[in-house]
């Protein structure tokens, strides 16, 4: 799997993916074309999910793949209209995922490749790989959903915690 486009033409990842730190896990988009995208993740001791003795667990690779798919969607949106903001999308699951290692060590530079296999309106299927050099460490086929439009939510109803509290 390879993607082609001049790297200097690639927008910053935070303009393509609707995540913010610390959950924005991919570092850069290297290249893209109408069917695929190549992203990169650098692993360090401050990486999200990093554990001493393991590094970042290999199962986090599915999120690297999902975020590369989100970047692909954002890149395609920007091809149609450069002012297009990133849109929300959901990882529904995987039919098959293989892990060739337990974790990604600090100092690793991982390449994430995704390829669009099938699209039907709001649903999609992508093949993804996480590689260190030529070695495939994670391989998965993922199913994703991107609603045609996200419901508007007034800011006064948004919370900054994961649990509602009762107000007197």
ZIMO-V662043 format. One line per field, one symbol per residue. ss: DSSP state (2 for helix, 1 for strand, 0 for the rest). Layout:
# ZIMO-V662043
ss->???
This chain:
# ZIMO-V662043
ss->000000222000222000000000000111111001111111000000011000111222222222222222222222220000000001111111111000110000111111111111001111111111001111111111100000000022200000000000
